[in-house]
Amino acid sequence: MTLFEILNFNRELLERLAGTGYKPDDYKYIDLYKEYEQMRRKGDKVTYCVAFLSARQAFPKERCMRFSGGSKRNVRFMQYEKSGTFAFLGGRDELCIRNLNTQLHDRMTTAMKKCYYSQAPLPFVGQKRMFASEFRKVLKRFSDRTVFVDLFGGSGLLSHITKRERPDATVIYNDHDNYRERLENISRTNALLSDLRRLSEGIPRHRMLSREMHGIFLERIRREESTGFVDYLTISSSLLFSGKYARNIGELGKLNFYNNMRLSDYSCEGYLDGLEVVCCDYRELVDKYRDSPDVVFLIDPPYMATDISTYRMDWKLTDYLDVLLVLKGHPFVYFTSGKSPILDFCRWMEEHPETGNPFKGAGMSTLTARMNYSSSYTDIMLYKEMTEAATPP
Protein backbone atom coordinates (compact mmCIF):
# COMPACT_ATOMS: atom_id res chain seq x y z
CA MET A 1 0.00 0.00 0.00
CA THR A 2 1.40 3.40 -1.01
CA LEU A 3 1.57 6.43 1.28
CA PHE A 4 -1.19 8.10 -0.75
CA GLU A 5 -3.44 5.06 -0.33
CA ILE A 6 -2.84 5.04 3.44
CA LEU A 7 -3.64 8.75 3.71
CA ASN A 8 -6.72 8.46 1.51
CA PHE A 9 -8.05 5.43 3.40
CA ASN A 10 -7.63 7.21 6.77
CA ARG A 11 -8.64 10.67 5.54
CA GLU A 12 -11.55 11.22 7.95
CA LEU A 13 -9.52 10.13 10.96
CA LEU A 14 -6.56 12.31 9.94
CA GLU A 15 -8.83 15.34 9.52
CA ARG A 16 -10.12 14.87 13.06
CA LEU A 17 -6.60 14.48 14.41
CA ALA A 18 -5.46 17.64 12.61
CA GLY A 19 -8.16 19.60 14.40
CA THR A 20 -6.80 18.56 17.80
CA GLY A 21 -3.25 19.80 17.14
CA TYR A 22 -1.93 16.24 16.80
CA LYS A 23 1.70 15.78 15.74
CA PRO A 24 2.76 12.64 13.82
CA ASP A 25 5.13 11.40 16.53
CA ASP A 26 2.77 11.97 19.50
CA TYR A 27 2.11 8.23 19.52
CA LYS A 28 5.48 7.79 21.27
CA TYR A 29 4.04 9.18 24.49
CA ILE A 30 0.90 7.05 24.80
CA ASP A 31 2.46 4.79 27.45
CA LEU A 32 3.62 7.87 29.38
CA TYR A 33 0.13 9.32 29.44
CA LYS A 34 -1.36 5.99 30.54
CA GLU A 35 1.03 5.97 33.48
CA TYR A 36 0.07 9.58 34.25
CA GLU A 37 -3.60 8.59 34.34
CA GLN A 38 -2.87 5.65 36.65
CA MET A 39 -1.04 7.91 39.09
CA ARG A 40 -3.90 10.43 39.06
CA ARG A 41 -6.48 7.70 39.69
CA LYS A 42 -4.64 6.58 42.81
CA GLY A 43 -4.71 10.13 44.14
CA ASP A 44 -1.27 11.59 43.29
CA LYS A 45 -1.21 15.36 42.72
CA VAL A 46 -0.65 16.70 39.21
CA THR A 47 2.61 18.42 40.15
CA TYR A 48 3.98 15.23 41.67
CA CYS A 49 2.90 13.09 38.70
CA VAL A 50 4.58 15.39 36.24
CA ALA A 51 7.72 15.79 38.34
CA PHE A 52 8.02 12.03 38.72
CA LEU A 53 7.40 11.23 35.06
CA SER A 54 9.53 14.04 33.68
CA ALA A 55 12.47 12.85 35.76
CA ARG A 56 12.42 9.62 33.74
CA GLN A 57 11.87 11.16 30.30
CA ALA A 58 14.11 13.10 27.96
CA PHE A 59 11.96 15.56 25.99
CA PRO A 60 13.73 17.90 23.53
CA LYS A 61 13.93 21.56 24.52
CA GLU A 62 10.82 23.54 23.70
CA ARG A 63 9.12 20.25 22.83
CA CYS A 64 5.45 20.21 23.71
CA MET A 65 3.23 17.14 23.57
CA ARG A 66 -0.48 17.16 24.14
CA PHE A 67 -3.03 14.43 24.68
CA SER A 68 -6.73 15.18 24.52
CA GLY A 69 -8.86 13.26 26.99
CA GLY A 70 -12.12 13.93 25.14
CA SER A 71 -13.21 17.55 24.78
CA LYS A 72 -12.91 18.38 28.48
CA ARG A 73 -9.25 17.96 29.30
CA ASN A 74 -5.85 18.40 27.74
CA VAL A 75 -2.58 17.40 29.33
CA ARG A 76 0.75 18.75 28.19
CA PHE A 77 4.26 17.93 29.28
CA MET A 78 6.73 20.69 28.39
CA GLN A 79 10.38 21.38 28.94
CA TYR A 80 12.07 24.75 28.72
CA GLU A 81 15.75 25.64 28.79
CA LYS A 82 15.83 26.94 32.36
CA SER A 83 13.02 25.08 34.07
CA GLY A 84 11.86 21.57 34.78
CA THR A 85 9.13 19.75 32.95
CA PHE A 86 5.60 20.46 34.07
CA ALA A 87 2.00 19.97 33.00
CA PHE A 88 -0.96 22.16 32.53
CA LEU A 89 -4.62 21.25 32.30
CA GLY A 90 -7.34 23.05 30.46
CA GLY A 91 -10.55 22.73 28.53
CA ARG A 92 -10.99 24.33 25.16
CA ASP A 93 -8.90 27.28 26.29
CA GLU A 94 -5.45 25.98 27.11
CA LEU A 95 -3.78 27.27 30.26
CA CYS A 96 -0.01 27.54 30.15
CA ILE A 97 2.16 28.21 33.19
CA ARG A 98 5.64 28.96 31.92
CA ASN A 99 7.24 30.09 35.18
CA LEU A 100 7.09 27.92 38.25
CA ASN A 101 7.58 29.77 41.50
CA THR A 102 10.33 28.71 43.88
CA GLN A 103 8.02 27.07 46.38
CA LEU A 104 6.34 24.89 43.77
CA HIS A 105 9.69 23.99 42.23
CA ASP A 106 11.01 22.91 45.64
CA ARG A 107 7.96 20.76 46.22
CA MET A 108 8.43 19.08 42.87
CA THR A 109 12.11 18.47 43.56
CA THR A 110 11.28 16.94 46.95
CA ALA A 111 8.66 14.73 45.32
CA MET A 112 11.19 13.47 42.79
CA LYS A 113 13.69 12.69 45.51
CA LYS A 114 11.15 10.51 47.27
CA CYS A 115 11.33 8.07 44.32
CA TYR A 116 7.80 6.85 44.90
CA TYR A 117 7.00 4.14 42.37
CA SER A 118 3.38 3.41 41.51
CA GLN A 119 4.38 0.20 39.77
CA ALA A 120 7.42 -2.04 39.72
CA PRO A 121 10.33 -0.62 37.66
CA LEU A 122 10.53 -3.77 35.54
CA PRO A 123 7.69 -5.98 34.29
CA PHE A 124 6.52 -8.59 36.77
CA VAL A 125 3.48 -10.83 36.59
CA GLY A 126 1.23 -10.34 39.61
CA GLN A 127 2.52 -7.03 41.00
CA LYS A 128 -0.14 -5.23 43.06
CA ARG A 129 -0.07 -1.83 41.36
CA MET A 130 -3.88 -1.73 40.99
CA PHE A 131 -4.24 -2.35 44.74
CA ALA A 132 -1.79 0.38 45.75
CA SER A 133 -4.38 2.94 46.81
CA GLU A 134 -6.36 0.56 49.04
CA PHE A 135 -3.16 -0.96 50.41
CA ARG A 136 -1.93 2.45 51.55
CA LYS A 137 -5.15 2.95 53.52
CA VAL A 138 -4.72 -0.38 55.30
CA LEU A 139 -1.12 0.43 56.27
CA LYS A 140 -2.35 3.34 58.39
CA ARG A 141 -4.16 0.91 60.69
CA PHE A 142 -0.94 -0.43 62.23
CA SER A 143 1.19 1.09 64.99
CA ASP A 144 4.49 2.94 64.64
CA ARG A 145 6.41 -0.02 66.07
CA THR A 146 5.24 -2.41 63.35
CA VAL A 147 7.64 -4.71 61.52
CA PHE A 148 6.22 -5.56 58.10
CA VAL A 149 7.45 -8.89 56.68
CA ASP A 150 6.71 -9.31 52.97
CA LEU A 151 6.77 -13.12 52.76
CA PHE A 152 6.29 -13.41 48.99
CA GLY A 153 8.09 -10.27 47.92
CA GLY A 154 7.81 -10.71 44.14
CA SER A 155 8.67 -7.40 42.49
CA GLY A 156 9.03 -5.68 45.87
CA LEU A 157 6.23 -3.21 45.12
CA LEU A 158 4.34 -3.91 48.36
CA SER A 159 7.54 -3.48 50.36
CA HIS A 160 8.39 -0.28 48.49
CA ILE A 161 4.95 1.25 49.08
CA THR A 162 5.03 0.20 52.75
CA LYS A 163 8.38 1.90 53.36
CA ARG A 164 7.30 5.08 51.57
CA GLU A 165 4.02 5.25 53.49
CA ARG A 166 5.50 4.12 56.80
CA PRO A 167 9.14 5.32 56.87
CA ASP A 168 9.10 4.75 60.64
CA ALA A 169 8.55 1.01 60.24
CA THR A 170 10.94 -1.85 59.55
CA VAL A 171 10.12 -3.48 56.21
CA ILE A 172 11.57 -6.86 55.25
CA TYR A 173 11.39 -7.76 51.56
CA ASN A 174 11.76 -11.47 50.75
CA ASP A 175 13.19 -11.43 47.22
CA HIS A 176 12.61 -15.12 46.59
CA ASP A 177 12.40 -14.58 42.80
CA ASN A 178 15.72 -12.67 42.72
CA TYR A 179 14.16 -9.50 41.31
CA ARG A 180 17.28 -7.67 42.52
CA GLU A 181 19.34 -9.37 39.83
CA ARG A 182 17.09 -7.87 37.18
CA LEU A 183 17.34 -4.41 38.81
CA GLU A 184 21.14 -4.66 39.08
CA ASN A 185 21.34 -5.38 35.35
CA ILE A 186 18.91 -2.68 34.27
CA SER A 187 21.63 -0.77 32.37
CA ARG A 188 22.38 -3.90 30.32
CA THR A 189 18.68 -4.35 29.63
CA ASN A 190 18.37 -0.72 28.50
CA ALA A 191 21.37 -1.12 26.19
CA LEU A 192 19.92 -4.27 24.64
CA LEU A 193 16.51 -2.65 24.15
CA SER A 194 18.21 0.37 22.56
CA ASP A 195 19.81 -1.92 19.98
CA LEU A 196 16.52 -3.71 19.36
CA ARG A 197 14.76 -0.35 18.88
CA ARG A 198 17.27 0.54 16.17
CA LEU A 199 16.67 -2.79 14.49
CA SER A 200 12.91 -2.19 14.58
CA GLU A 201 13.08 1.18 12.83
CA GLY A 202 10.72 1.17 9.86
CA ILE A 203 8.58 -1.64 11.27
CA PRO A 204 5.07 -0.40 12.21
CA ARG A 205 4.16 -0.53 15.88
CA HIS A 206 2.61 -3.83 17.00
CA ARG A 207 3.30 -5.43 13.60
CA MET A 208 4.56 -9.01 13.64
CA LEU A 209 8.19 -9.31 12.57
CA SER A 210 9.13 -11.26 9.48
CA ARG A 211 10.98 -14.55 9.79
CA GLU A 212 14.16 -12.80 8.69
CA MET A 213 13.85 -10.04 11.32
CA HIS A 214 12.92 -12.63 13.94
CA GLY A 215 16.25 -14.32 13.30
CA ILE A 216 18.16 -11.01 13.48
CA PHE A 217 16.55 -10.07 16.80
CA LEU A 218 17.14 -13.52 18.23
CA GLU A 219 20.80 -13.45 17.24
CA ARG A 220 21.29 -10.08 18.97
CA ILE A 221 19.70 -11.44 22.16
CA ARG A 222 21.75 -14.64 21.95
CA ARG A 223 24.92 -12.55 21.62
CA GLU A 224 23.94 -10.59 24.74
CA GLU A 225 23.42 -13.80 26.69
CA SER A 226 26.88 -15.02 25.74
CA THR A 227 28.40 -11.98 27.45
CA GLY A 228 26.39 -12.18 30.65
CA PHE A 229 22.78 -11.49 31.61
CA VAL A 230 19.49 -11.21 29.70
CA ASP A 231 16.27 -10.18 31.44
CA TYR A 232 13.92 -12.34 29.40
CA LEU A 233 10.77 -11.20 31.21
CA THR A 234 11.48 -7.57 30.35
CA ILE A 235 12.49 -8.35 26.78
CA SER A 236 9.30 -10.39 26.43
CA SER A 237 7.15 -7.35 27.17
CA SER A 238 8.69 -5.54 24.17
CA LEU A 239 8.68 -8.44 21.71
CA LEU A 240 5.86 -10.84 22.49
CA PHE A 241 2.10 -10.70 22.18
CA SER A 242 0.49 -9.10 25.23
CA GLY A 243 0.58 -11.33 28.30
CA LYS A 244 3.13 -13.81 26.94
CA TYR A 245 6.52 -14.30 28.59
CA ALA A 246 9.62 -16.37 27.89
CA ARG A 247 12.15 -17.42 30.52
CA ASN A 248 15.06 -18.35 28.26
CA ILE A 249 16.34 -18.17 24.69
CA GLY A 250 14.77 -21.53 23.83
CA GLU A 251 11.26 -20.44 24.82
CA LEU A 252 11.72 -17.04 23.18
CA GLY A 253 12.81 -18.52 19.86
CA LYS A 254 9.60 -20.53 19.52
CA LEU A 255 7.33 -17.48 19.69
CA ASN A 256 6.40 -14.82 17.14
CA PHE A 257 7.91 -11.36 17.68
CA TYR A 258 5.97 -8.08 17.51
CA ASN A 259 7.24 -4.52 17.47
CA ASN A 260 5.98 -3.58 20.93
CA MET A 261 9.28 -1.92 21.80
CA ARG A 262 9.35 0.28 24.89
CA LEU A 263 10.36 3.75 23.75
CA SER A 264 12.23 4.90 26.87
CA ASP A 265 14.78 3.43 29.29
CA TYR A 266 13.83 1.71 32.51
CA SER A 267 14.89 3.25 35.82
CA CYS A 268 15.00 1.83 39.35
CA GLU A 269 16.76 4.58 41.28
CA GLY A 270 15.87 4.44 44.97
CA TYR A 271 13.35 1.63 44.54
CA LEU A 272 14.76 -0.62 47.29
CA ASP A 273 15.99 2.19 49.56
CA GLY A 274 15.26 1.55 53.24
CA LEU A 275 14.27 -2.09 52.82
CA GLU A 276 15.86 -5.07 54.52
CA VAL A 277 16.25 -7.53 51.66
CA VAL A 278 16.47 -11.28 52.23
CA CYS A 279 16.09 -14.31 49.97
CA CYS A 280 14.72 -17.46 51.57
CA ASP A 281 11.75 -19.80 51.86
CA TYR A 282 8.81 -17.93 53.39
CA ARG A 283 8.60 -20.55 56.16
CA GLU A 284 11.99 -19.46 57.47
CA LEU A 285 10.73 -15.91 57.92
CA VAL A 286 7.55 -17.14 59.58
CA ASP A 287 9.58 -19.18 62.07
CA LYS A 288 11.85 -16.22 62.77
CA TYR A 289 9.08 -13.68 63.40
CA ARG A 290 6.23 -15.91 64.59
CA ASP A 291 6.58 -14.85 68.24
CA SER A 292 7.35 -11.18 67.61
CA PRO A 293 4.51 -9.02 69.00
CA ASP A 294 4.62 -6.17 66.46
CA VAL A 295 4.93 -8.16 63.23
CA VAL A 296 2.48 -7.87 60.34
CA PHE A 297 2.82 -10.45 57.59
CA LEU A 298 2.26 -9.22 54.02
CA ILE A 299 1.11 -12.32 52.17
CA ASP A 300 0.78 -12.30 48.39
CA PRO A 301 1.33 -15.94 47.38
CA PRO A 302 0.83 -17.26 43.84
CA TYR A 303 -2.88 -17.57 43.21
CA MET A 304 -4.45 -20.99 43.04
CA ALA A 305 -5.85 -21.85 39.58
CA THR A 306 -3.69 -19.22 37.84
CA ASP A 307 -0.50 -19.45 35.77
CA ILE A 308 2.58 -19.45 38.04
CA SER A 309 5.16 -20.35 35.37
CA THR A 310 7.06 -17.08 35.84
CA TYR A 311 7.59 -17.75 39.57
CA ARG A 312 10.46 -19.81 40.92
CA MET A 313 8.20 -22.42 42.52
CA ASP A 314 5.95 -25.33 41.70
CA TRP A 315 2.99 -25.45 44.08
CA LYS A 316 0.34 -28.03 44.85
CA LEU A 317 -2.91 -27.57 46.80
CA THR A 318 -1.22 -28.41 50.12
CA ASP A 319 1.28 -25.58 49.55
CA TYR A 320 -1.54 -23.06 49.18
CA LEU A 321 -3.24 -24.39 52.31
CA ASP A 322 -0.01 -24.32 54.32
CA VAL A 323 0.09 -20.54 53.84
CA LEU A 324 -3.19 -20.28 55.74
CA LEU A 325 -1.43 -21.57 58.85
CA VAL A 326 0.52 -18.29 58.94
CA LEU A 327 -2.68 -16.28 59.33
CA LYS A 328 -3.82 -17.76 62.62
CA GLY A 329 -3.05 -15.51 65.58
CA HIS A 330 -1.15 -12.87 63.57
CA PRO A 331 -2.01 -9.51 61.99
CA PHE A 332 -1.77 -9.86 58.22
CA VAL A 333 -2.59 -8.41 54.83
CA TYR A 334 -3.48 -11.28 52.50
CA PHE A 335 -4.07 -11.12 48.75
CA THR A 336 -5.93 -13.60 46.59
CA SER A 337 -8.02 -13.65 43.42
CA GLY A 338 -11.63 -14.24 42.45
CA LYS A 339 -10.29 -17.02 40.22
CA SER A 340 -8.86 -18.81 43.24
CA PRO A 341 -11.21 -21.21 45.11
CA ILE A 342 -9.33 -20.74 48.39
CA LEU A 343 -11.98 -18.51 50.06
CA ASP A 344 -14.83 -20.80 48.99
CA PHE A 345 -12.92 -23.77 50.38
CA CYS A 346 -12.36 -22.03 53.73
CA ARG A 347 -16.03 -21.07 54.00
CA TRP A 348 -17.11 -24.63 53.22
CA MET A 349 -14.76 -26.07 55.86
CA GLU A 350 -16.14 -23.60 58.41
CA GLU A 351 -19.70 -24.69 57.64
CA HIS A 352 -18.85 -28.41 57.79
CA PRO A 353 -16.20 -28.75 60.51
CA GLU A 354 -17.15 -32.36 61.24
CA THR A 355 -16.44 -33.61 57.72
CA GLY A 356 -12.79 -34.49 58.14
CA ASN A 357 -11.21 -36.37 55.24
CA PRO A 358 -13.91 -38.44 53.46
CA PHE A 359 -11.23 -40.23 51.42
CA LYS A 360 -9.36 -41.58 54.42
CA GLY A 361 -8.98 -45.35 54.00
CA ALA A 362 -10.41 -45.33 50.48
CA GLY A 363 -8.99 -47.48 47.70
CA MET A 364 -7.48 -45.74 44.68
CA SER A 365 -6.98 -46.55 41.01
CA THR A 366 -5.26 -44.27 38.51
CA LEU A 367 -4.79 -44.16 34.75
CA THR A 368 -2.86 -41.87 32.46
CA ALA A 369 -4.85 -40.17 29.72
CA ARG A 370 -2.95 -38.73 26.75
CA MET A 371 -4.21 -35.71 24.84
CA ASN A 372 -1.37 -35.89 22.29
CA TYR A 373 2.23 -37.07 22.06
CA SER A 374 3.50 -34.42 24.47
CA SER A 375 0.57 -33.82 26.82
CA SER A 376 -1.06 -36.15 29.36
CA TYR A 377 -2.92 -36.07 32.66
CA THR A 378 -3.85 -38.55 35.40
CA ASP A 379 -7.43 -39.60 36.15
CA ILE A 380 -8.13 -40.95 39.65
CA MET A 381 -10.88 -43.22 40.96
CA LEU A 382 -11.45 -43.50 44.74
CA TYR A 383 -13.77 -46.09 46.29
CA LYS A 384 -15.03 -47.44 49.60
CA GLU A 385 -17.05 -50.55 50.27
CA MET A 386 -20.45 -50.12 51.94
CA THR A 387 -19.34 -51.29 55.40
CA GLU A 388 -16.28 -48.99 55.28
CA ALA A 389 -18.34 -46.01 54.16
CA ALA A 390 -20.83 -46.56 57.00
CA THR A 391 -18.13 -46.74 59.68
CA PRO A 392 -18.09 -43.52 61.73
CA PRO A 393 -14.78 -41.63 61.75
Residue, then its C-alpha position, 0 to 999 in steps of 0.5 A: m500500500t502506497l503512502f497516498e493510499i494510506l492517507n486516503f483510506n484514513r482521511e476522515l480520521l486524519e482530519r479529526l486528528a489535525g483539528t486537535g493539534y496532533k503531531p505525527d510522533d505523539y504516539k510515542y508518548i501514549d504509554l507515558y500518558k497511561e502511566y500519568e492517568q494511573m497515578r492520578r487515579k490513585g490520588d497523586k497530585v498533578t505536580y507530583c505526577v509530572a515531576f516524577l514522570s519528567a524525571r524519567q523522560a528526555f523531551p527535547k527543549e521547547r518540545c510540547m506534547r499534548f493528549s486530549g482526553g475527550s473535549k474536556r481535558n488536555v494534558r501537556f508535558m513541556q520542557y524549557e531551557k531553564s526550568g523543569t518539565f511540568a504539566f498544565l490542564g485546560g478545557r478548550d482554552e489551554l492554560c499555560i504556566r511557563n514560570l514555576n515559582t520557587q516554592l512549587h519547584d522545591r515541592m516538585t524536587t522533593a517529590m522526585k527525591k522521594c522516588y515513589y514508584s506506583q508500579a514495579p520498575l521492571p515488568f513482573v506478573g502479579q505485582k499489586r499496582m492496581f491495589a496500591s491505593e487501598f493498600r496504603k489505607v490499610l497500612k495506616r491501621f498499624s502502629d508505629r512499632t510495626v515490623f512488616v514482613d513481605l513473605f512473597g516479595g515478588s517485584g518488591l512493590l508492596s515493600h516499596i509502598t510500605k516503606r514510603e508510606r511508613p518510613d518509621a517502620t521496619v520493612i523486610y522484603n523477601d526477594h525469593d524470585n531474585y528480582r534484585e538481579r534484574l534491577e542490578n542489570i537494568s543498564r544492560t537491559n536498557a542497552l539491549l533494548s536500545d539496539l533492538r529499537r534501532l533494528s525495529e526502525g521502519i517496522p510499524r508498531h505492534r506489527m509481527l516481525s518477518r521470519e528474517m527479522h525474527g532471526i536477526f533479533l534472536e541473534r542479537i539477544r543470543r549474543e547478549e546472553s553469551t556476554g552475561f545477563v538477559d532479562y527475558l521477562t522484560i524483553s518479552s514485554s517488548l517483543l511478544f504478544s500481550g501477556k506472553y513471557a519467555r524465561n530463556i532463549g529456547e522459549l523465546g525462539k519458539l514465539n512470534f515477535y511483535n514490534n511492541m518496543r518500549l520507547s524509553d529506558y527503565s529506571c529503578e533509582g531508589y526503589l529498594d531504599g530503606l528495605e531489609v532484603v532477604c532471599c529465603d523460603y517464606r517458612e523461614l521468615v515465619d519461624k523467625y518472626r512468629d513470636s514477635p509481638d509487632v509483626v504484620f505479615l504481608i502475604d501475596p502468594p501465587y494464586m491458586a488456579t492461575d498461571i505461576s510459570t514465571y515464579r520460581m516455585d511449583w505449588k500443589l494444593t497443600d502448599y496453598l493451604d499451608v500458607l493459611l497456617v501463617l494467618k492464625g493468631h497474627p495480623f496480616v494483609y493477605f491477597t488472593s483472586g476471584k479465580s482462586p477457590i481458596l476462600d470458597f474452600c475455607r467457608w465450606m470447611e467452616e460450615h462443615p467442621e465435622t467432615g474431616n477427610p472423606f477419602k481416608g482409607a479409600g482405595m485408589s486406582t489411577l490411569t494416564a490419559r494422553m491428549n497428544y504425544s507431548s501432553s497427558y494427565t492422570d485420572i483418579m478413581l477412589y472407592k469405599e465398600m459399603t461397610e467402610a463407608a458406614t463406619p463412623p470416623 
